[in-house]
Amino acid sequence: MTRRRLVILGVAAVLLVSAPWIWTSTAAWGHVHDAADAPAADVVVVLGTTVGADGQPEDRLAGRLRTAAELVAAGRARVVLVSGDGGGLSGDEPAAMTAYLTGALGVDPARVVADRHGLDTYDSCIRARDVFGVRRALIVTQSYHLSRAVTLCRSVGIDVDGVRARCDGCGRALLAEKAVRDYFASGKAAWDVVRGRPAAVTSPPNPAIQNALS
């Protein structure tokens, strides 16, 4: 096999592997914002991640929650839906998120709704739509994760705009590691959308968000 053919095959392989990441990046184009420039929506969805051994949100999760609280304070959102794994290895993510929002950040508890079965980003989107009736929302997470989150929610029919979360205390090495992980996670995201995977946990409709808005 000639060197030229090897190069062509190599480029084709890279493009094939990168196709899901390219899809998530391009599909989110125009729907990613800084907090100061975010459009308004009734609901802001905060995606869960690691909770510390002390039960407090670690830097990435704390940054997401602080950003959501800023959106509420600025009148850009009215209700916060915290979506994460209620039985995760690091602890109960939605419980920790709710406590941090309503405690340290001073968000009105009546404006916080928790989903304990947002086991991954796709599940959080599906359940926001099917269980909580969300059709329009902001979604908050760090930049490396945001395009995938926006694309997944928009792919299941939610009119979502993404907001870049703060990440005070997050080092460059950590953010680079998470960016690489998210690059490969885009493949699973594309496959979930293509096959229309149902959420891992199904629940009856929950009027909590409508009640919080009324």
mmCIF file of the C-alpha atoms, coordinates in Angstrom:
data_MODEL
# 
_entry.id   MODEL 
# 
loop_
_atom_site.group_PDB 
_atom_site.id 
_atom_site.type_symbol 
_atom_site.label_atom_id 
_atom_site.label_alt_id 
_atom_site.label_comp_id 
_atom_site.label_asym_id 
_atom_site.label_entity_id 
_atom_site.label_seq_id 
_atom_site.pdbx_PDB_ins_code 
_atom_site.Cartn_x 
_atom_site.Cartn_y 
_atom_site.Cartn_z 
_atom_site.occupancy 
_atom_site.B_iso_or_equiv 
_atom_site.pdbx_formal_charge 
_atom_site.auth_seq_id 
_atom_site.auth_comp_id 
_atom_site.auth_asym_id 
_atom_site.auth_atom_id 
_atom_site.pdbx_PDB_model_num 
ATOM 1   C CA . MET A 1 1   ? 0.000   0.000  0.000  1.00 0.00 ? 1   MET A CA 1 
ATOM 2   C CA . THR A 1 2   ? 1.422   3.354  -1.013 1.00 0.00 ? 2   THR A CA 1 
ATOM 3   C CA . ARG A 1 3   ? 2.165   6.082  1.483  1.00 0.00 ? 3   ARG A CA 1 
ATOM 4   C CA . ARG A 1 4   ? -0.423  8.329  -0.189 1.00 0.00 ? 4   ARG A CA 1 
ATOM 5   C CA . ARG A 1 5   ? -3.118  5.696  0.269  1.00 0.00 ? 5   ARG A CA 1 
ATOM 6   C CA . LEU A 1 6   ? -2.177  5.236  3.917  1.00 0.00 ? 6   LEU A CA 1 
ATOM 7   C CA . VAL A 1 7   ? -2.504  8.970  4.489  1.00 0.00 ? 7   VAL A CA 1 
ATOM 8   C CA . ILE A 1 8   ? -5.914  9.036  2.811  1.00 0.00 ? 8   ILE A CA 1 
ATOM 9   C CA . LEU A 1 9   ? -7.107  6.090  4.872  1.00 0.00 ? 9   LEU A CA 1 
ATOM 10  C CA . GLY A 1 10  ? -5.784  7.729  8.027  1.00 0.00 ? 10  GLY A CA 1 
ATOM 11  C CA . VAL A 1 11  ? -7.580  10.988 7.318  1.00 0.00 ? 11  VAL A CA 1 
ATOM 12  C CA . ALA A 1 12  ? -10.787 9.106  6.509  1.00 0.00 ? 12  ALA A CA 1 
ATOM 13  C CA . ALA A 1 13  ? -10.547 7.183  9.789  1.00 0.00 ? 13  ALA A CA 1 
ATOM 14  C CA . VAL A 1 14  ? -10.058 10.386 11.787 1.00 0.00 ? 14  VAL A CA 1 
ATOM 15  C CA . LEU A 1 15  ? -13.050 12.004 10.081 1.00 0.00 ? 15  LEU A CA 1 
ATOM 16  C CA . LEU A 1 16  ? -15.201 8.945  10.749 1.00 0.00 ? 16  LEU A CA 1 
ATOM 17  C CA . VAL A 1 17  ? -14.286 8.859  14.424 1.00 0.00 ? 17  VAL A CA 1 
ATOM 18  C CA . SER A 1 18  ? -14.757 12.623 14.701 1.00 0.00 ? 18  SER A CA 1 
ATOM 19  C CA . ALA A 1 19  ? -18.126 12.735 12.918 1.00 0.00 ? 19  ALA A CA 1 
ATOM 20  C CA . PRO A 1 20  ? -20.246 12.573 16.122 1.00 0.00 ? 20  PRO A CA 1 
ATOM 21  C CA . TRP A 1 21  ? -18.181 15.337 17.746 1.00 0.00 ? 21  TRP A CA 1 
ATOM 22  C CA . ILE A 1 22  ? -18.479 17.456 14.607 1.00 0.00 ? 22  ILE A CA 1 
ATOM 23  C CA . TRP A 1 23  ? -22.238 16.869 14.685 1.00 0.00 ? 23  TRP A CA 1 
ATOM 24  C CA . THR A 1 24  ? -22.632 17.946 18.322 1.00 0.00 ? 24  THR A CA 1 
ATOM 25  C CA . SER A 1 25  ? -20.465 21.017 17.744 1.00 0.00 ? 25  SER A CA 1 
ATOM 26  C CA . THR A 1 26  ? -22.181 22.216 14.584 1.00 0.00 ? 26  THR A CA 1 
ATOM 27  C CA . ALA A 1 27  ? -25.733 21.445 15.751 1.00 0.00 ? 27  ALA A CA 1 
ATOM 28  C CA . ALA A 1 28  ? -25.205 23.624 18.826 1.00 0.00 ? 28  ALA A CA 1 
ATOM 29  C CA . TRP A 1 29  ? -23.871 26.547 16.783 1.00 0.00 ? 29  TRP A CA 1 
ATOM 30  C CA . GLY A 1 30  ? -25.699 29.746 17.680 1.00 0.00 ? 30  GLY A CA 1 
ATOM 31  C CA . HIS A 1 31  ? -27.211 28.231 20.817 1.00 0.00 ? 31  HIS A CA 1 
ATOM 32  C CA . VAL A 1 32  ? -24.271 28.603 23.226 1.00 0.00 ? 32  VAL A CA 1 
ATOM 33  C CA . HIS A 1 33  ? -23.925 31.733 25.356 1.00 0.00 ? 33  HIS A CA 1 
ATOM 34  C CA . ASP A 1 34  ? -22.140 33.309 28.284 1.00 0.00 ? 34  ASP A CA 1 
ATOM 35  C CA . ALA A 1 35  ? -24.349 33.946 31.302 1.00 0.00 ? 35  ALA A CA 1 
ATOM 36  C CA . ALA A 1 36  ? -24.384 37.693 30.676 1.00 0.00 ? 36  ALA A CA 1 
ATOM 37  C CA . ASP A 1 37  ? -25.678 37.210 27.132 1.00 0.00 ? 37  ASP A CA 1 
ATOM 38  C CA . ALA A 1 38  ? -28.071 34.309 27.690 1.00 0.00 ? 38  ALA A CA 1 
ATOM 39  C CA . PRO A 1 39  ? -31.651 34.610 26.447 1.00 0.00 ? 39  PRO A CA 1 
ATOM 40  C CA . ALA A 1 40  ? -34.522 34.227 28.877 1.00 0.00 ? 40  ALA A CA 1 
ATOM 41  C CA . ALA A 1 41  ? -36.415 30.999 29.583 1.00 0.00 ? 41  ALA A CA 1 
ATOM 42  C CA . ASP A 1 42  ? -38.756 29.875 32.342 1.00 0.00 ? 42  ASP A CA 1 
ATOM 43  C CA . VAL A 1 43  ? -36.558 26.892 33.207 1.00 0.00 ? 43  VAL A CA 1 
ATOM 44  C CA . VAL A 1 44  ? -32.809 26.429 33.561 1.00 0.00 ? 44  VAL A CA 1 
ATOM 45  C CA . VAL A 1 45  ? -31.584 22.818 33.655 1.00 0.00 ? 45  VAL A CA 1 
ATOM 46  C CA . VAL A 1 46  ? -28.411 22.119 35.628 1.00 0.00 ? 46  VAL A CA 1 
ATOM 47  C CA . LEU A 1 47  ? -26.688 18.830 34.850 1.00 0.00 ? 47  LEU A CA 1 
ATOM 48  C CA . GLY A 1 48  ? -25.210 16.897 37.742 1.00 0.00 ? 48  GLY A CA 1 
ATOM 49  C CA . THR A 1 49  ? -21.662 15.684 38.229 1.00 0.00 ? 49  THR A CA 1 
ATOM 50  C CA . THR A 1 50  ? -19.357 14.658 41.076 1.00 0.00 ? 50  THR A CA 1 
ATOM 51  C CA . VAL A 1 51  ? -20.193 15.445 44.689 1.00 0.00 ? 51  VAL A CA 1 
ATOM 52  C CA . GLY A 1 52  ? -17.356 15.611 47.205 1.00 0.00 ? 52  GLY A CA 1 
ATOM 53  C CA . ALA A 1 53  ? -16.860 13.196 50.081 1.00 0.00 ? 53  ALA A CA 1 
ATOM 54  C CA . ASP A 1 54  ? -18.276 15.877 52.395 1.00 0.00 ? 54  ASP A CA 1 
ATOM 55  C CA . GLY A 1 55  ? -21.519 15.955 50.399 1.00 0.00 ? 55  GLY A CA 1 
ATOM 56  C CA . GLN A 1 56  ? -20.726 19.359 48.905 1.00 0.00 ? 56  GLN A CA 1 
ATOM 57  C CA . PRO A 1 57  ? -20.564 19.986 45.138 1.00 0.00 ? 57  PRO A CA 1 
ATOM 58  C CA . GLU A 1 58  ? -17.050 19.836 43.734 1.00 0.00 ? 58  GLU A CA 1 
ATOM 59  C CA . ASP A 1 59  ? -15.695 22.706 41.627 1.00 0.00 ? 59  ASP A CA 1 
ATOM 60  C CA . ARG A 1 60  ? -17.400 21.823 38.354 1.00 0.00 ? 60  ARG A CA 1 
ATOM 61  C CA . LEU A 1 61  ? -20.795 21.239 39.912 1.00 0.00 ? 61  LEU A CA 1 
ATOM 62  C CA . ALA A 1 62  ? -20.515 24.296 42.151 1.00 0.00 ? 62  ALA A CA 1 
ATOM 63  C CA . GLY A 1 63  ? -19.715 26.386 39.073 1.00 0.00 ? 63  GLY A CA 1 
ATOM 64  C CA . ARG A 1 64  ? -22.817 25.116 37.277 1.00 0.00 ? 64  ARG A CA 1 
ATOM 65  C CA . LEU A 1 65  ? -24.994 25.912 40.268 1.00 0.00 ? 65  LEU A CA 1 
ATOM 66  C CA . ARG A 1 66  ? -23.522 29.386 40.749 1.00 0.00 ? 66  ARG A CA 1 
ATOM 67  C CA . THR A 1 67  ? -24.146 30.140 37.088 1.00 0.00 ? 67  THR A CA 1 
ATOM 68  C CA . ALA A 1 68  ? -27.761 28.976 37.369 1.00 0.00 ? 68  ALA A CA 1 
ATOM 69  C CA . ALA A 1 69  ? -28.269 31.116 40.476 1.00 0.00 ? 69  ALA A CA 1 
ATOM 70  C CA . GLU A 1 70  ? -26.913 34.112 38.566 1.00 0.00 ? 70  GLU A CA 1 
ATOM 71  C CA . LEU A 1 71  ? -29.423 33.480 35.776 1.00 0.00 ? 71  LEU A CA 1 
ATOM 72  C CA . VAL A 1 72  ? -32.285 33.372 38.270 1.00 0.00 ? 72  VAL A CA 1 
ATOM 73  C CA . ALA A 1 73  ? -31.081 36.529 40.029 1.00 0.00 ? 73  ALA A CA 1 
ATOM 74  C CA . ALA A 1 74  ? -30.823 38.326 36.671 1.00 0.00 ? 74  ALA A CA 1 
ATOM 75  C CA . GLY A 1 75  ? -34.387 37.324 35.717 1.00 0.00 ? 75  GLY A CA 1 
ATOM 76  C CA . ARG A 1 76  ? -33.208 35.132 32.841 1.00 0.00 ? 76  ARG A CA 1 
ATOM 77  C CA . ALA A 1 77  ? -34.792 32.015 34.399 1.00 0.00 ? 77  ALA A CA 1 
ATOM 78  C CA . ARG A 1 78  ? -37.545 31.422 36.929 1.00 0.00 ? 78  ARG A CA 1 
ATOM 79  C CA . VAL A 1 79  ? -37.184 27.767 37.954 1.00 0.00 ? 79  VAL A CA 1 
ATOM 80  C CA . VAL A 1 80  ? -34.093 25.562 38.278 1.00 0.00 ? 80  VAL A CA 1 
ATOM 81  C CA . LEU A 1 81  ? -34.338 21.863 37.355 1.00 0.00 ? 81  LEU A CA 1 
ATOM 82  C CA . VAL A 1 82  ? -31.382 20.025 38.887 1.00 0.00 ? 82  VAL A CA 1 
ATOM 83  C CA . SER A 1 83  ? -30.908 16.722 37.087 1.00 0.00 ? 83  SER A CA 1 
ATOM 84  C CA . GLY A 1 84  ? -28.457 14.069 38.180 1.00 0.00 ? 84  GLY A CA 1 
ATOM 85  C CA . ASP A 1 85  ? -27.922 10.627 39.648 1.00 0.00 ? 85  ASP A CA 1 
ATOM 86  C CA . GLY A 1 86  ? -29.629 10.237 43.005 1.00 0.00 ? 86  GLY A CA 1 
ATOM 87  C CA . GLY A 1 87  ? -27.692 7.045  43.689 1.00 0.00 ? 87  GLY A CA 1 
ATOM 88  C CA . GLY A 1 88  ? -24.336 7.920  42.172 1.00 0.00 ? 88  GLY A CA 1 
ATOM 89  C CA . LEU A 1 89  ? -20.977 6.633  43.342 1.00 0.00 ? 89  LEU A CA 1 
ATOM 90  C CA . SER A 1 90  ? -20.128 10.047 44.784 1.00 0.00 ? 90  SER A CA 1 
ATOM 91  C CA . GLY A 1 91  ? -23.494 10.506 46.478 1.00 0.00 ? 91  GLY A CA 1 
ATOM 92  C CA . ASP A 1 92  ? -26.933 11.969 45.818 1.00 0.00 ? 92  ASP A CA 1 
ATOM 93  C CA . GLU A 1 93  ? -26.204 14.634 43.204 1.00 0.00 ? 93  GLU A CA 1 
ATOM 94  C CA . PRO A 1 94  ? -29.666 16.298 43.053 1.00 0.00 ? 94  PRO A CA 1 
ATOM 95  C CA . ALA A 1 95  ? -29.907 16.479 46.856 1.00 0.00 ? 95  ALA A CA 1 
ATOM 96  C CA . ALA A 1 96  ? -26.492 18.137 47.091 1.00 0.00 ? 96  ALA A CA 1 
ATOM 97  C CA . MET A 1 97  ? -27.375 20.480 44.237 1.00 0.00 ? 97  MET A CA 1 
ATOM 98  C CA . THR A 1 98  ? -30.660 21.489 45.846 1.00 0.00 ? 98  THR A CA 1 
ATOM 99  C CA . ALA A 1 99  ? -29.044 22.087 49.231 1.00 0.00 ? 99  ALA A CA 1 
ATOM 100 C CA . TYR A 1 100 ? -26.294 24.236 47.703 1.00 0.00 ? 100 TYR A CA 1 
ATOM 101 C CA . LEU A 1 101 ? -28.712 26.314 45.631 1.00 0.00 ? 101 LEU A CA 1 
ATOM 102 C CA . THR A 1 102 ? -31.132 26.954 48.468 1.00 0.00 ? 102 THR A CA 1 
ATOM 103 C CA . GLY A 1 103 ? -28.446 27.339 51.125 1.00 0.00 ? 103 GLY A CA 1 
ATOM 104 C CA . ALA A 1 104 ? -25.187 28.950 50.089 1.00 0.00 ? 104 ALA A CA 1 
ATOM 105 C CA . LEU A 1 105 ? -26.654 30.556 46.950 1.00 0.00 ? 105 LEU A CA 1 
ATOM 106 C CA . GLY A 1 106 ? -29.931 31.730 48.449 1.00 0.00 ? 106 GLY A CA 1 
ATOM 107 C CA . VAL A 1 107 ? -32.290 30.508 45.729 1.00 0.00 ? 107 VAL A CA 1 
ATOM 108 C CA . ASP A 1 108 ? -35.917 30.218 46.832 1.00 0.00 ? 108 ASP A CA 1 
ATOM 109 C CA . PRO A 1 109 ? -36.624 26.501 47.512 1.00 0.00 ? 109 PRO A CA 1 
ATOM 110 C CA . ALA A 1 110 ? -39.990 26.896 45.760 1.00 0.00 ? 110 ALA A CA 1 
ATOM 111 C CA . ARG A 1 111 ? -38.056 27.582 42.557 1.00 0.00 ? 111 ARG A CA 1 
ATOM 112 C CA . VAL A 1 112 ? -35.934 24.402 42.625 1.00 0.00 ? 112 VAL A CA 1 
ATOM 113 C CA . VAL A 1 113 ? -37.121 21.061 41.228 1.00 0.00 ? 113 VAL A CA 1 
ATOM 114 C CA . ALA A 1 114 ? -35.004 17.895 41.421 1.00 0.00 ? 114 ALA A CA 1 
ATOM 115 C CA . ASP A 1 115 ? -34.816 14.923 39.064 1.00 0.00 ? 115 ASP A CA 1 
ATOM 116 C CA . ARG A 1 116 ? -32.992 12.032 40.754 1.00 0.00 ? 116 ARG A CA 1 
ATOM 117 C CA . HIS A 1 117 ? -32.935 9.916  37.603 1.00 0.00 ? 117 HIS A CA 1 
ATOM 118 C CA . GLY A 1 118 ? -30.959 12.109 35.205 1.00 0.00 ? 118 GLY A CA 1 
ATOM 119 C CA . LEU A 1 119 ? -28.383 9.340  34.928 1.00 0.00 ? 119 LEU A CA 1 
ATOM 120 C CA . ASP A 1 120 ? -26.635 10.861 31.941 1.00 0.00 ? 120 ASP A CA 1 
ATOM 121 C CA . THR A 1 121 ? -27.029 13.875 29.665 1.00 0.00 ? 121 THR A CA 1 
ATOM 122 C CA . TYR A 1 122 ? -29.402 12.134 27.268 1.00 0.00 ? 122 TYR A CA 1 
ATOM 123 C CA . ASP A 1 123 ? -31.597 10.878 30.117 1.00 0.00 ? 123 ASP A CA 1 
ATOM 124 C CA . SER A 1 124 ? -31.713 14.372 31.621 1.00 0.00 ? 124 SER A CA 1 
ATOM 125 C CA . CYS A 1 125 ? -33.031 15.749 28.321 1.00 0.00 ? 125 CYS A CA 1 
ATOM 126 C CA . ILE A 1 126 ? -35.582 12.989 27.760 1.00 0.00 ? 126 ILE A CA 1 
ATOM 127 C CA . ARG A 1 127 ? -36.901 13.204 31.299 1.00 0.00 ? 127 ARG A CA 1 
ATOM 128 C CA . ALA A 1 128 ? -37.060 17.005 31.261 1.00 0.00 ? 128 ALA A CA 1 
ATOM 129 C CA . ARG A 1 129 ? -39.340 16.665 28.239 1.00 0.00 ? 129 ARG A CA 1 
ATOM 130 C CA . ASP A 1 130 ? -41.423 13.620 29.170 1.00 0.00 ? 130 ASP A CA 1 
ATOM 131 C CA . VAL A 1 131 ? -41.629 13.779 32.962 1.00 0.00 ? 131 VAL A CA 1 
ATOM 132 C CA . PHE A 1 132 ? -41.475 17.523 33.660 1.00 0.00 ? 132 PHE A CA 1 
ATOM 133 C CA . GLY A 1 133 ? -43.047 18.844 30.460 1.00 0.00 ? 133 GLY A CA 1 
ATOM 134 C CA . VAL A 1 134 ? -40.152 21.138 29.544 1.00 0.00 ? 134 VAL A CA 1 
ATOM 135 C CA . ARG A 1 135 ? -40.334 22.486 26.005 1.00 0.00 ? 135 ARG A CA 1 
ATOM 136 C CA . ARG A 1 136 ? -38.110 25.562 26.290 1.00 0.00 ? 136 ARG A CA 1 
ATOM 137 C CA . ALA A 1 137 ? -35.109 25.916 28.607 1.00 0.00 ? 137 ALA A CA 1 
ATOM 138 C CA . LEU A 1 138 ? -31.584 27.032 29.249 1.00 0.00 ? 138 LEU A CA 1 
ATOM 139 C CA . ILE A 1 139 ? -29.063 24.324 30.097 1.00 0.00 ? 139 ILE A CA 1 
ATOM 140 C CA . VAL A 1 140 ? -25.941 24.930 32.167 1.00 0.00 ? 140 VAL A CA 1 
ATOM 141 C CA . THR A 1 141 ? -22.688 23.003 32.129 1.00 0.00 ? 141 THR A CA 1 
ATOM 142 C CA . GLN A 1 142 ? -19.006 23.619 31.389 1.00 0.00 ? 142 GLN A CA 1 
ATOM 143 C CA . SER A 1 143 ? -17.871 24.561 27.879 1.00 0.00 ? 143 SER A CA 1 
ATOM 144 C CA . TYR A 1 144 ? -16.342 21.167 27.078 1.00 0.00 ? 144 TYR A CA 1 
ATOM 145 C CA . HIS A 1 145 ? -19.737 19.507 27.677 1.00 0.00 ? 145 HIS A CA 1 
ATOM 146 C CA . LEU A 1 146 ? -22.096 22.226 26.523 1.00 0.00 ? 146 LEU A CA 1 
ATOM 147 C CA . SER A 1 147 ? -22.377 21.547 22.781 1.00 0.00 ? 147 SER A CA 1 
ATOM 148 C CA . ARG A 1 148 ? -23.212 17.889 23.403 1.00 0.00 ? 148 ARG A CA 1 
ATOM 149 C CA . ALA A 1 149 ? -25.821 18.807 26.025 1.00 0.00 ? 149 ALA A CA 1 
ATOM 150 C CA . VAL A 1 150 ? -27.453 21.409 23.768 1.00 0.00 ? 150 VAL A CA 1 
ATOM 151 C CA . THR A 1 151 ? -27.475 19.085 20.768 1.00 0.00 ? 151 THR A CA 1 
ATOM 152 C CA . LEU A 1 152 ? -28.992 16.181 22.704 1.00 0.00 ? 152 LEU A CA 1 
ATOM 153 C CA . CYS A 1 153 ? -31.796 18.287 24.170 1.00 0.00 ? 153 CYS A CA 1 
ATOM 154 C CA . ARG A 1 154 ? -32.568 19.943 20.853 1.00 0.00 ? 154 ARG A CA 1 
ATOM 155 C CA . SER A 1 155 ? -32.530 16.530 19.155 1.00 0.00 ? 155 SER A CA 1 
ATOM 156 C CA . VAL A 1 156 ? -35.325 15.302 21.440 1.00 0.00 ? 156 VAL A CA 1 
ATOM 157 C CA . GLY A 1 157 ? -37.465 18.368 20.824 1.00 0.00 ? 157 GLY A CA 1 
ATOM 158 C CA . ILE A 1 158 ? -36.572 20.846 23.568 1.00 0.00 ? 158 ILE A CA 1 
ATOM 159 C CA . ASP A 1 159 ? -35.837 24.396 22.426 1.00 0.00 ? 159 ASP A CA 1 
ATOM 160 C CA . VAL A 1 160 ? -32.633 24.756 24.434 1.00 0.00 ? 160 VAL A CA 1 
ATOM 161 C CA . ASP A 1 161 ? -29.925 27.385 24.667 1.00 0.00 ? 161 ASP A CA 1 
ATOM 162 C CA . GLY A 1 162 ? -26.723 26.510 26.478 1.00 0.00 ? 162 GLY A CA 1 
ATOM 163 C CA . VAL A 1 163 ? -24.988 28.675 29.073 1.00 0.00 ? 163 VAL A CA 1 
ATOM 164 C CA . ARG A 1 164 ? -21.291 28.274 29.853 1.00 0.00 ? 164 ARG A CA 1 
ATOM 165 C CA . ALA A 1 165 ? -20.810 27.490 33.531 1.00 0.00 ? 165 ALA A CA 1 
ATOM 166 C CA . ARG A 1 166 ? -18.148 28.932 35.740 1.00 0.00 ? 166 ARG A CA 1 
ATOM 167 C CA . CYS A 1 167 ? -15.458 26.546 36.948 1.00 0.00 ? 167 CYS A CA 1 
ATOM 168 C CA . ASP A 1 168 ? -13.530 28.320 39.693 1.00 0.00 ? 168 ASP A CA 1 
ATOM 169 C CA . GLY A 1 169 ? -10.710 26.094 40.860 1.00 0.00 ? 169 GLY A CA 1 
ATOM 170 C CA . CYS A 1 170 ? -10.743 23.863 37.767 1.00 0.00 ? 170 CYS A CA 1 
ATOM 171 C CA . GLY A 1 171 ? -7.208  23.378 36.476 1.00 0.00 ? 171 GLY A CA 1 
ATOM 172 C CA . ARG A 1 172 ? -6.240  23.190 32.822 1.00 0.00 ? 172 ARG A CA 1 
ATOM 173 C CA . ALA A 1 173 ? -5.298  19.520 33.093 1.00 0.00 ? 173 ALA A CA 1 
ATOM 174 C CA . LEU A 1 174 ? -8.745  18.610 34.437 1.00 0.00 ? 174 LEU A CA 1 
ATOM 175 C CA . LEU A 1 175 ? -10.556 20.598 31.755 1.00 0.00 ? 175 LEU A CA 1 
ATOM 176 C CA . ALA A 1 176 ? -8.379  19.051 29.028 1.00 0.00 ? 176 ALA A CA 1 
ATOM 177 C CA . GLU A 1 177 ? -9.114  15.564 30.368 1.00 0.00 ? 177 GLU A CA 1 
ATOM 178 C CA . LYS A 1 178 ? -12.850 16.251 30.385 1.00 0.00 ? 178 LYS A CA 1 
ATOM 179 C CA . ALA A 1 179 ? -12.719 17.680 26.868 1.00 0.00 ? 179 ALA A CA 1 
ATOM 180 C CA . VAL A 1 180 ? -11.096 14.486 25.582 1.00 0.00 ? 180 VAL A CA 1 
ATOM 181 C CA . ARG A 1 181 ? -13.678 12.385 27.412 1.00 0.00 ? 181 ARG A CA 1 
ATOM 182 C CA . ASP A 1 182 ? -16.485 14.426 25.895 1.00 0.00 ? 182 ASP A CA 1 
ATOM 183 C CA . TYR A 1 183 ? -15.002 14.004 22.404 1.00 0.00 ? 183 TYR A CA 1 
ATOM 184 C CA . PHE A 1 184 ? -15.441 10.249 22.699 1.00 0.00 ? 184 PHE A CA 1 
ATOM 185 C CA . ALA A 1 185 ? -18.801 10.543 24.504 1.00 0.00 ? 185 ALA A CA 1 
ATOM 186 C CA . SER A 1 186 ? -20.192 12.202 21.379 1.00 0.00 ? 186 SER A CA 1 
ATOM 187 C CA . GLY A 1 187 ? -20.288 8.798  19.718 1.00 0.00 ? 187 GLY A CA 1 
ATOM 188 C CA . LYS A 1 188 ? -22.653 7.441  22.359 1.00 0.00 ? 188 LYS A CA 1 
ATOM 189 C CA . ALA A 1 189 ? -24.737 10.616 22.099 1.00 0.00 ? 189 ALA A CA 1 
ATOM 190 C CA . ALA A 1 190 ? -25.188 10.157 18.366 1.00 0.00 ? 190 ALA A CA 1 
ATOM 191 C CA . TRP A 1 191 ? -26.100 6.492  18.796 1.00 0.00 ? 191 TRP A CA 1 
ATOM 192 C CA . ASP A 1 192 ? -28.661 7.296  21.519 1.00 0.00 ? 192 ASP A CA 1 
ATOM 193 C CA . VAL A 1 193 ? -30.379 9.809  19.228 1.00 0.00 ? 193 VAL A CA 1 
ATOM 194 C CA . VAL A 1 194 ? -30.297 7.570  16.150 1.00 0.00 ? 194 VAL A CA 1 
ATOM 195 C CA . ARG A 1 195 ? -31.922 4.647  17.952 1.00 0.00 ? 195 ARG A CA 1 
ATOM 196 C CA . GLY A 1 196 ? -34.268 6.795  20.027 1.00 0.00 ? 196 GLY A CA 1 
ATOM 197 C CA . ARG A 1 197 ? -33.154 5.198  23.273 1.00 0.00 ? 197 ARG A CA 1 
ATOM 198 C CA . PRO A 1 198 ? -35.721 5.563  26.083 1.00 0.00 ? 198 PRO A CA 1 
ATOM 199 C CA . ALA A 1 199 ? -34.598 6.943  29.423 1.00 0.00 ? 199 ALA A CA 1 
ATOM 200 C CA . ALA A 1 200 ? -33.100 4.356  31.774 1.00 0.00 ? 200 ALA A CA 1 
ATOM 201 C CA . VAL A 1 201 ? -35.792 5.187  34.353 1.00 0.00 ? 201 VAL A CA 1 
ATOM 202 C CA . THR A 1 202 ? -39.334 6.039  33.305 1.00 0.00 ? 202 THR A CA 1 
ATOM 203 C CA . SER A 1 203 ? -41.654 8.036  35.557 1.00 0.00 ? 203 SER A CA 1 
ATOM 204 C CA . PRO A 1 204 ? -45.183 9.413  35.317 1.00 0.00 ? 204 PRO A CA 1 
ATOM 205 C CA . PRO A 1 205 ? -45.631 13.096 34.459 1.00 0.00 ? 205 PRO A CA 1 
ATOM 206 C CA . ASN A 1 206 ? -44.575 15.372 37.306 1.00 0.00 ? 206 ASN A CA 1 
ATOM 207 C CA . PRO A 1 207 ? -46.211 18.837 37.566 1.00 0.00 ? 207 PRO A CA 1 
ATOM 208 C CA . ALA A 1 208 ? -43.531 20.262 39.876 1.00 0.00 ? 208 ALA A CA 1 
ATOM 209 C CA . ILE A 1 209 ? -42.179 22.738 37.335 1.00 0.00 ? 209 ILE A CA 1 
ATOM 210 C CA . GLN A 1 210 ? -45.627 23.962 36.286 1.00 0.00 ? 210 GLN A CA 1 
ATOM 211 C CA . ASN A 1 211 ? -46.517 24.358 39.959 1.00 0.00 ? 211 ASN A CA 1 
ATOM 212 C CA . ALA A 1 212 ? -43.319 26.322 40.628 1.00 0.00 ? 212 ALA A CA 1 
ATOM 213 C CA . LEU A 1 213 ? -44.067 28.625 37.710 1.00 0.00 ? 213 LEU A CA 1 
ATOM 214 C CA . SER A 1 214 ? -47.666 29.292 38.731 1.00 0.00 ? 214 SER A CA 1 
# 
